[in-house]
Amino acid sequence: MGSNIYSDDFKRDAVAQITERGYPVREVSDRLGVSAYSLYAWKKKFSKSASGDATNDAEIRRLKRELARVTEERDILKKGRH
């Protein structure tokens, strides 16, 4: 019944206060006026999508390293022509 009261953005922000900023669940619960049970449920729900984000972040880091390597190789080849 009460699950549709808060938007997903609100829920994600509340979870971020716990997981990223390190605030205790009780403090966030009191400050936002939601139950600790709700915060734990939201954390469980949104941590599944966060694991996909971690995979994406790893892929982005790998691609950036590869881009840096290829750029360096290109620059070396350009210098060899002069």
MARPA-772278 format. One record per atom (N, C-alpha, C): residue in three letters; chain; atom name; x, z, y. Coordinates in steps of 0.001 Angstrom, whole numbers, plus 500000, padded with zeros to 6 digits. Each point is the difference from the previous one (the first is absolute). Last residue first. Layout:
// residues N
node res: ALA | chain: A | atom: CA | xx: X | zz: Z | yy: Y $
...
// end
This chain:
// residues 82
node res: HIS | chain: A | atom: N | xx: 558289 | zz: 460993 | yy: 511720 $
node res: HIS | chain: A | atom: CA | xx: 500669 | zz: 499845 | yy: 501323 $
node res: HIS | chain: A | atom: C | xx: 501477 | zz: 500043 | yy: 499864 $
node res: ARG | chain: A | atom: N | xx: 496919 | zz: 500674 | yy: 496297 $
node res: ARG | chain: A | atom: CA | xx: 499897 | zz: 498627 | yy: 500491 $
node res: ARG | chain: A | atom: C | xx: 500769 | zz: 499785 | yy: 501296 $
node res: GLY | chain: A | atom: N | xx: 499467 | zz: 504317 | yy: 497859 $
node res: GLY | chain: A | atom: CA | xx: 500919 | zz: 499149 | yy: 499250 $
node res: GLY | chain: A | atom: C | xx: 499989 | zz: 498560 | yy: 500482 $
node res: LYS | chain: A | atom: N | xx: 496961 | zz: 503281 | yy: 501677 $
node res: LYS | chain: A | atom: CA | xx: 501339 | zz: 500221 | yy: 500537 $
node res: LYS | chain: A | atom: C | xx: 501013 | zz: 499100 | yy: 499301 $
node res: LYS | chain: A | atom: N | xx: 495569 | zz: 500016 | yy: 498399 $
node res: LYS | chain: A | atom: CA | xx: 500042 | zz: 499392 | yy: 501347 $
node res: LYS | chain: A | atom: C | xx: 501397 | zz: 500122 | yy: 500579 $
node res: LEU | chain: A | atom: N | xx: 499153 | zz: 502177 | yy: 495912 $
node res: LEU | chain: A | atom: CA | xx: 500077 | zz: 498538 | yy: 499816 $
node res: LEU | chain: A | atom: C | xx: 500063 | zz: 499289 | yy: 501342 $
node res: ILE | chain: A | atom: N | xx: 499331 | zz: 504624 | yy: 500041 $
node res: ILE | chain: A | atom: CA | xx: 501340 | zz: 499711 | yy: 499492 $
node res: ILE | chain: A | atom: C | xx: 500183 | zz: 498497 | yy: 499840 $
node res: ASP | chain: A | atom: N | xx: 495739 | zz: 501541 | yy: 501159 $
node res: ASP | chain: A | atom: CA | xx: 500926 | zz: 500136 | yy: 501122 $
node res: ASP | chain: A | atom: C | xx: 501433 | zz: 499700 | yy: 499582 $
node res: ARG | chain: A | atom: N | xx: 496673 | zz: 500073 | yy: 496660 $
node res: ARG | chain: A | atom: CA | xx: 499805 | zz: 498866 | yy: 500900 $
node res: ARG | chain: A | atom: C | xx: 500996 | zz: 500042 | yy: 501151 $
node res: GLU | chain: A | atom: N | xx: 499870 | zz: 503678 | yy: 497089 $
node res: GLU | chain: A | atom: CA | xx: 500581 | zz: 498828 | yy: 499336 $
node res: GLU | chain: A | atom: C | xx: 499888 | zz: 498762 | yy: 500878 $
node res: GLU | chain: A | atom: N | xx: 497876 | zz: 503894 | yy: 501522 $
node res: GLU | chain: A | atom: CA | xx: 501455 | zz: 500149 | yy: 500061 $
node res: GLU | chain: A | atom: C | xx: 500701 | zz: 498799 | yy: 499351 $
node res: THR | chain: A | atom: N | xx: 495351 | zz: 500217 | yy: 499662 $
node res: THR | chain: A | atom: CA | xx: 500379 | zz: 499735 | yy: 501391 $
node res: THR | chain: A | atom: C | xx: 501515 | zz: 500092 | yy: 500158 $
node res: VAL | chain: A | atom: N | xx: 498173 | zz: 501226 | yy: 495882 $
node res: VAL | chain: A | atom: CA | xx: 499921 | zz: 498544 | yy: 500174 $
node res: VAL | chain: A | atom: C | xx: 500406 | zz: 499613 | yy: 501424 $
node res: ARG | chain: A | atom: N | xx: 499741 | zz: 504607 | yy: 499000 $
node res: ARG | chain: A | atom: CA | xx: 501059 | zz: 499381 | yy: 499216 $
node res: ARG | chain: A | atom: C | xx: 500031 | zz: 498486 | yy: 500217 $
node res: ALA | chain: A | atom: N | xx: 496516 | zz: 502476 | yy: 501971 $
node res: ALA | chain: A | atom: CA | xx: 501268 | zz: 500310 | yy: 500659 $
node res: ALA | chain: A | atom: C | xx: 501162 | zz: 499331 | yy: 499271 $
node res: LEU | chain: A | atom: N | xx: 495743 | zz: 499680 | yy: 498043 $
node res: LEU | chain: A | atom: CA | xx: 500064 | zz: 499201 | yy: 501219 $
node res: LEU | chain: A | atom: C | xx: 501320 | zz: 500231 | yy: 500727 $
node res: GLU | chain: A | atom: N | xx: 499076 | zz: 502669 | yy: 496271 $
node res: GLU | chain: A | atom: CA | xx: 500290 | zz: 498630 | yy: 499586 $
node res: GLU | chain: A | atom: C | xx: 500120 | zz: 499082 | yy: 501215 $
node res: ARG | chain: A | atom: N | xx: 498687 | zz: 504438 | yy: 500739 $
node res: ARG | chain: A | atom: CA | xx: 501397 | zz: 499948 | yy: 499547 $
node res: ARG | chain: A | atom: C | xx: 500391 | zz: 498584 | yy: 499616 $
node res: LYS | chain: A | atom: N | xx: 495531 | zz: 500709 | yy: 501121 $
node res: LYS | chain: A | atom: CA | xx: 500844 | zz: 500107 | yy: 501195 $
node res: LYS | chain: A | atom: C | xx: 501480 | zz: 499964 | yy: 499625 $
node res: LEU | chain: A | atom: N | xx: 496812 | zz: 500087 | yy: 496526 $
node res: LEU | chain: A | atom: CA | xx: 500009 | zz: 498702 | yy: 500670 $
node res: LEU | chain: A | atom: C | xx: 500860 | zz: 500025 | yy: 501262 $
node res: ARG | chain: A | atom: N | xx: 499352 | zz: 504034 | yy: 497645 $
node res: ARG | chain: A | atom: CA | xx: 500776 | zz: 499069 | yy: 499178 $
node res: ARG | chain: A | atom: C | xx: 500107 | zz: 498641 | yy: 500695 $
node res: ARG | chain: A | atom: N | xx: 497254 | zz: 503257 | yy: 501994 $
node res: ARG | chain: A | atom: CA | xx: 501418 | zz: 500367 | yy: 500123 $
node res: ARG | chain: A | atom: C | xx: 500881 | zz: 499031 | yy: 499218 $
node res: ILE | chain: A | atom: N | xx: 495359 | zz: 499467 | yy: 499558 $
node res: ILE | chain: A | atom: CA | xx: 500428 | zz: 499624 | yy: 501351 $
node res: ILE | chain: A | atom: C | xx: 501479 | zz: 500321 | yy: 500197 $
node res: GLU | chain: A | atom: N | xx: 497989 | zz: 501423 | yy: 496015 $
node res: GLU | chain: A | atom: CA | xx: 500138 | zz: 498531 | yy: 500013 $
node res: GLU | chain: A | atom: C | xx: 500489 | zz: 499521 | yy: 501364 $
node res: ALA | chain: A | atom: N | xx: 498949 | zz: 504530 | yy: 499532 $
node res: ALA | chain: A | atom: CA | xx: 501200 | zz: 499694 | yy: 499226 $
node res: ALA | chain: A | atom: C | xx: 500262 | zz: 498502 | yy: 499996 $
node res: ASP | chain: A | atom: N | xx: 496033 | zz: 501478 | yy: 501998 $
node res: ASP | chain: A | atom: CA | xx: 501153 | zz: 500397 | yy: 500803 $
node res: ASP | chain: A | atom: C | xx: 501305 | zz: 499680 | yy: 499279 $
node res: ASN | chain: A | atom: N | xx: 495945 | zz: 499352 | yy: 497689 $
node res: ASN | chain: A | atom: CA | xx: 500184 | zz: 498991 | yy: 501042 $
node res: ASN | chain: A | atom: C | xx: 501218 | zz: 500320 | yy: 500857 $
node res: THR | chain: A | atom: N | xx: 498757 | zz: 503139 | yy: 496814 $
node res: THR | chain: A | atom: CA | xx: 500493 | zz: 498798 | yy: 499323 $
node res: THR | chain: A | atom: C | xx: 500260 | zz: 498900 | yy: 501015 $
node res: ALA | chain: A | atom: N | xx: 498000 | zz: 503859 | yy: 501563 $
node res: ALA | chain: A | atom: CA | xx: 501390 | zz: 500287 | yy: 499650 $
node res: ALA | chain: A | atom: C | xx: 500625 | zz: 498797 | yy: 499302 $
node res: ASP | chain: A | atom: N | xx: 495418 | zz: 499863 | yy: 500985 $
node res: ASP | chain: A | atom: CA | xx: 500791 | zz: 499852 | yy: 501212 $
node res: ASP | chain: A | atom: C | xx: 501477 | zz: 500251 | yy: 499715 $
node res: GLY | chain: A | atom: N | xx: 496914 | zz: 500776 | yy: 496601 $
node res: GLY | chain: A | atom: CA | xx: 500157 | zz: 498571 | yy: 500209 $
node res: GLY | chain: A | atom: C | xx: 500830 | zz: 499723 | yy: 501235 $
node res: SER | chain: A | atom: N | xx: 498831 | zz: 504384 | yy: 499157 $
node res: SER | chain: A | atom: CA | xx: 501004 | zz: 499586 | yy: 499018 $
node res: SER | chain: A | atom: C | xx: 500215 | zz: 498500 | yy: 500073 $
node res: ALA | chain: A | atom: N | xx: 496638 | zz: 501953 | yy: 502653 $
node res: ALA | chain: A | atom: CA | xx: 501337 | zz: 500233 | yy: 500543 $
node res: ALA | chain: A | atom: C | xx: 501078 | zz: 499590 | yy: 499018 $
node res: SER | chain: A | atom: N | xx: 495417 | zz: 499933 | yy: 498825 $
node res: SER | chain: A | atom: CA | xx: 500342 | zz: 498848 | yy: 500829 $
node res: SER | chain: A | atom: C | xx: 501390 | zz: 500169 | yy: 500596 $
node res: LYS | chain: A | atom: N | xx: 498433 | zz: 503552 | yy: 497447 $
node res: LYS | chain: A | atom: CA | xx: 500047 | zz: 498814 | yy: 499142 $
node res: LYS | chain: A | atom: C | xx: 500368 | zz: 498774 | yy: 500806 $
node res: SER | chain: A | atom: N | xx: 499174 | zz: 504111 | yy: 502139 $
node res: SER | chain: A | atom: CA | xx: 501367 | zz: 499933 | yy: 499475 $
node res: SER | chain: A | atom: C | xx: 500141 | zz: 498814 | yy: 499053 $
node res: PHE | chain: A | atom: N | xx: 495818 | zz: 501281 | yy: 502043 $
node res: PHE | chain: A | atom: CA | xx: 500844 | zz: 499132 | yy: 500804 $
node res: PHE | chain: A | atom: C | xx: 501445 | zz: 499950 | yy: 499522 $
node res: LYS | chain: A | atom: N | xx: 496692 | zz: 502722 | yy: 497719 $
node res: LYS | chain: A | atom: CA | xx: 499446 | zz: 498655 | yy: 500174 $
node res: LYS | chain: A | atom: C | xx: 500979 | zz: 499077 | yy: 500702 $
node res: LYS | chain: A | atom: N | xx: 501067 | zz: 504608 | yy: 499543 $
node res: LYS | chain: A | atom: CA | xx: 500036 | zz: 499331 | yy: 498700 $
node res: LYS | chain: A | atom: C | xx: 499529 | zz: 498550 | yy: 500132 $
node res: LYS | chain: A | atom: N | xx: 499670 | zz: 502678 | yy: 503785 $
node res: LYS | chain: A | atom: CA | xx: 501411 | zz: 499785 | yy: 499684 $
node res: LYS | chain: A | atom: C | xx: 500135 | zz: 499249 | yy: 498680 $
node res: TRP | chain: A | atom: N | xx: 495748 | zz: 501399 | yy: 501306 $
node res: TRP | chain: A | atom: CA | xx: 500446 | zz: 498855 | yy: 500798 $
node res: TRP | chain: A | atom: C | xx: 501452 | zz: 499666 | yy: 499694 $
node res: ALA | chain: A | atom: N | xx: 498236 | zz: 503836 | yy: 497994 $
node res: ALA | chain: A | atom: CA | xx: 499346 | zz: 498819 | yy: 499438 $
node res: ALA | chain: A | atom: C | xx: 500445 | zz: 498742 | yy: 500760 $
node res: TYR | chain: A | atom: N | xx: 501458 | zz: 504147 | yy: 501621 $
node res: TYR | chain: A | atom: CA | xx: 500668 | zz: 499698 | yy: 498734 $
node res: TYR | chain: A | atom: C | xx: 499408 | zz: 498743 | yy: 499352 $
node res: LEU | chain: A | atom: N | xx: 497931 | zz: 501579 | yy: 503905 $
node res: LEU | chain: A | atom: CA | xx: 501343 | zz: 499500 | yy: 500296 $
node res: LEU | chain: A | atom: C | xx: 500751 | zz: 499641 | yy: 498723 $
node res: SER | chain: A | atom: N | xx: 495779 | zz: 502057 | yy: 499605 $
node res: SER | chain: A | atom: CA | xx: 499881 | zz: 498623 | yy: 500490 $
node res: SER | chain: A | atom: C | xx: 501372 | zz: 499399 | yy: 500275 $
node res: TYR | chain: A | atom: N | xx: 499847 | zz: 504534 | yy: 498820 $
node res: TYR | chain: A | atom: CA | xx: 499630 | zz: 499177 | yy: 498850 $
node res: TYR | chain: A | atom: C | xx: 499900 | zz: 498524 | yy: 500412 $
node res: ALA | chain: A | atom: N | xx: 500580 | zz: 503265 | yy: 503286 $
node res: ALA | chain: A | atom: CA | xx: 501264 | zz: 499697 | yy: 499332 $
node res: ALA | chain: A | atom: C | xx: 499741 | zz: 499114 | yy: 498790 $
node res: SER | chain: A | atom: N | xx: 496485 | zz: 499748 | yy: 504026 $
node res: SER | chain: A | atom: CA | xx: 500437 | zz: 500909 | yy: 498943 $
node res: SER | chain: A | atom: C | xx: 501342 | zz: 499562 | yy: 499422 $
node res: VAL | chain: A | atom: N | xx: 498631 | zz: 499206 | yy: 505191 $
node res: VAL | chain: A | atom: CA | xx: 499636 | zz: 499461 | yy: 498686 $
node res: VAL | chain: A | atom: C | xx: 500526 | zz: 500953 | yy: 498936 $
node res: GLY | chain: A | atom: N | xx: 500733 | zz: 500089 | yy: 504966 $
node res: GLY | chain: A | atom: CA | xx: 498667 | zz: 500422 | yy: 499600 $
node res: GLY | chain: A | atom: C | xx: 499516 | zz: 499359 | yy: 498710 $
node res: LEU | chain: A | atom: N | xx: 504322 | zz: 499789 | yy: 502624 $
node res: LEU | chain: A | atom: CA | xx: 499089 | zz: 498857 | yy: 499984 $
node res: LEU | chain: A | atom: C | xx: 498574 | zz: 500371 | yy: 499597 $
node res: ARG | chain: A | atom: N | xx: 503492 | zz: 503345 | yy: 500217 $
node res: ARG | chain: A | atom: CA | xx: 500047 | zz: 499272 | yy: 501267 $
node res: ARG | chain: A | atom: C | xx: 498973 | zz: 498869 | yy: 500053 $
node res: ASP | chain: A | atom: N | xx: 500602 | zz: 502559 | yy: 495984 $
node res: ASP | chain: A | atom: CA | xx: 499415 | zz: 500806 | yy: 501074 $
node res: ASP | chain: A | atom: C | xx: 499902 | zz: 499210 | yy: 501300 $
node res: SER | chain: A | atom: N | xx: 502164 | zz: 497909 | yy: 496374 $
node res: SER | chain: A | atom: CA | xx: 498599 | zz: 500245 | yy: 499664 $
node res: SER | chain: A | atom: C | xx: 499300 | zz: 500764 | yy: 501128 $
node res: VAL | chain: A | atom: N | xx: 504637 | zz: 499414 | yy: 500207 $
node res: VAL | chain: A | atom: CA | xx: 499309 | zz: 498743 | yy: 500311 $
node res: VAL | chain: A | atom: C | xx: 498501 | zz: 500161 | yy: 499766 $
node res: GLU | chain: A | atom: N | xx: 502653 | zz: 503633 | yy: 498763 $
node res: GLU | chain: A | atom: CA | xx: 500046 | zz: 499820 | yy: 501454 $
node res: GLU | chain: A | atom: C | xx: 499243 | zz: 498735 | yy: 500418 $
node res: ARG | chain: A | atom: N | xx: 500523 | zz: 500902 | yy: 495363 $
node res: ARG | chain: A | atom: CA | xx: 499093 | zz: 500969 | yy: 500625 $
node res: ARG | chain: A | atom: C | xx: 499952 | zz: 499802 | yy: 501514 $
node res: VAL | chain: A | atom: N | xx: 503093 | zz: 497465 | yy: 497444 $
node res: VAL | chain: A | atom: CA | xx: 498622 | zz: 499545 | yy: 499814 $
node res: VAL | chain: A | atom: C | xx: 499024 | zz: 500927 | yy: 500717 $
node res: PRO | chain: A | atom: N | xx: 505028 | zz: 499542 | yy: 501882 $
node res: PRO | chain: A | atom: CA | xx: 499301 | zz: 500582 | yy: 498843 $
node res: PRO | chain: A | atom: C | xx: 498545 | zz: 499534 | yy: 499953 $
node res: TYR | chain: A | atom: N | xx: 503907 | zz: 496913 | yy: 502203 $
node res: TYR | chain: A | atom: CA | xx: 499124 | zz: 501118 | yy: 500333 $
node res: TYR | chain: A | atom: C | xx: 499351 | zz: 500548 | yy: 498737 $
node res: GLY | chain: A | atom: N | xx: 503221 | zz: 496117 | yy: 500586 $
node res: GLY | chain: A | atom: CA | xx: 500302 | zz: 501260 | yy: 499348 $
node res: GLY | chain: A | atom: C | xx: 499145 | zz: 501188 | yy: 500377 $
node res: ARG | chain: A | atom: N | xx: 500315 | zz: 494949 | yy: 501017 $
node res: ARG | chain: A | atom: CA | xx: 500424 | zz: 500951 | yy: 501036 $
node res: ARG | chain: A | atom: C | xx: 500250 | zz: 501395 | yy: 499457 $
node res: GLU | chain: A | atom: N | xx: 498580 | zz: 496385 | yy: 497108 $
node res: GLU | chain: A | atom: CA | xx: 501099 | zz: 499476 | yy: 500816 $
node res: GLU | chain: A | atom: C | xx: 500537 | zz: 501009 | yy: 501007 $
node res: THR | chain: A | atom: N | xx: 496341 | zz: 501062 | yy: 496917 $
node res: THR | chain: A | atom: CA | xx: 501067 | zz: 499371 | yy: 499222 $
node res: THR | chain: A | atom: C | xx: 501194 | zz: 499577 | yy: 500837 $
node res: ILE | chain: A | atom: N | xx: 496089 | zz: 502131 | yy: 501993 $
node res: ILE | chain: A | atom: CA | xx: 500474 | zz: 500822 | yy: 498882 $
node res: ILE | chain: A | atom: C | xx: 501252 | zz: 499388 | yy: 499374 $
node res: GLN | chain: A | atom: N | xx: 497768 | zz: 497731 | yy: 503458 $
node res: GLN | chain: A | atom: CA | xx: 500453 | zz: 501273 | yy: 500572 $
node res: GLN | chain: A | atom: C | xx: 500583 | zz: 500896 | yy: 498915 $
node res: ALA | chain: A | atom: N | xx: 497967 | zz: 495937 | yy: 498760 $
node res: ALA | chain: A | atom: CA | xx: 501331 | zz: 499798 | yy: 500568 $
node res: ALA | chain: A | atom: C | xx: 500542 | zz: 501282 | yy: 500616 $
node res: VAL | chain: A | atom: N | xx: 495552 | zz: 499891 | yy: 498408 $
node res: VAL | chain: A | atom: CA | xx: 500954 | zz: 500030 | yy: 498889 $
node res: VAL | chain: A | atom: C | xx: 501423 | zz: 499847 | yy: 500515 $
node res: ALA | chain: A | atom: N | xx: 496572 | zz: 499527 | yy: 503124 $
node res: ALA | chain: A | atom: CA | xx: 500033 | zz: 501387 | yy: 499529 $
node res: ALA | chain: A | atom: C | xx: 501015 | zz: 500149 | yy: 498876 $
node res: ASP | chain: A | atom: N | xx: 499168 | zz: 495683 | yy: 501594 $
node res: ASP | chain: A | atom: CA | xx: 500732 | zz: 500785 | yy: 501001 $
node res: ASP | chain: A | atom: C | xx: 500125 | zz: 501461 | yy: 499572 $
node res: ARG | chain: A | atom: N | xx: 497363 | zz: 497159 | yy: 497346 $
node res: ARG | chain: A | atom: CA | xx: 501425 | zz: 499643 | yy: 499873 $
node res: ARG | chain: A | atom: C | xx: 500846 | zz: 500797 | yy: 500986 $
node res: LYS | chain: A | atom: N | xx: 495326 | zz: 500480 | yy: 500294 $
node res: LYS | chain: A | atom: CA | xx: 500501 | zz: 500596 | yy: 498765 $
node res: LYS | chain: A | atom: C | xx: 501489 | zz: 499722 | yy: 499819 $
node res: PHE | chain: A | atom: N | xx: 497774 | zz: 497963 | yy: 503590 $
node res: PHE | chain: A | atom: CA | xx: 500075 | zz: 501444 | yy: 500222 $
node res: PHE | chain: A | atom: C | xx: 500617 | zz: 500679 | yy: 498788 $
node res: ASP | chain: A | atom: N | xx: 499087 | zz: 495456 | yy: 499600 $
node res: ASP | chain: A | atom: CA | xx: 501132 | zz: 500222 | yy: 500913 $
node res: ASP | chain: A | atom: C | xx: 500194 | zz: 501485 | yy: 500270 $
node res: ASP | chain: A | atom: N | xx: 496265 | zz: 498595 | yy: 497478 $
node res: ASP | chain: A | atom: CA | xx: 501233 | zz: 499944 | yy: 499217 $
node res: ASP | chain: A | atom: C | xx: 501231 | zz: 500223 | yy: 500880 $
node res: SER | chain: A | atom: N | xx: 495434 | zz: 502231 | yy: 501637 $
node res: SER | chain: A | atom: CA | xx: 500497 | zz: 498650 | yy: 499735 $
node res: SER | chain: A | atom: C | xx: 501275 | zz: 500065 | yy: 499162 $
node res: TYR | chain: A | atom: N | xx: 495918 | zz: 503690 | yy: 499877 $
node res: TYR | chain: A | atom: CA | xx: 501268 | zz: 499690 | yy: 500641 $
node res: TYR | chain: A | atom: C | xx: 500457 | zz: 498593 | yy: 499621 $
node res: ILE | chain: A | atom: N | xx: 495887 | zz: 501640 | yy: 498304 $
node res: ILE | chain: A | atom: CA | xx: 499998 | zz: 500545 | yy: 501349 $
node res: ILE | chain: A | atom: C | xx: 501250 | zz: 499565 | yy: 500760 $
node res: ASN | chain: A | atom: N | xx: 498610 | zz: 499205 | yy: 495285 $
node res: ASN | chain: A | atom: CA | xx: 499954 | zz: 498909 | yy: 500967 $
node res: ASN | chain: A | atom: C | xx: 500009 | zz: 500491 | yy: 501441 $
node res: SER | chain: A | atom: N | xx: 499956 | zz: 502882 | yy: 496048 $
node res: SER | chain: A | atom: CA | xx: 501202 | zz: 499175 | yy: 499930 $
node res: SER | chain: A | atom: C | xx: 500027 | zz: 498893 | yy: 501044 $
node res: GLY | chain: A | atom: N | xx: 496623 | zz: 503608 | yy: 498808 $
node res: GLY | chain: A | atom: CA | xx: 500806 | zz: 500107 | yy: 501197 $
node res: GLY | chain: A | atom: C | xx: 501193 | zz: 499067 | yy: 500036 $
node res: MET | chain: A | atom: N | xx: 496926 | zz: 499993 | yy: 496249 $
node res: MET | chain: A | atom: CA | xx: 499177 | zz: 500000 | yy: 501198 $
node res: MET | chain: A | atom: C | xx: 500861 | zz: 500000 | yy: 501253 $
// end
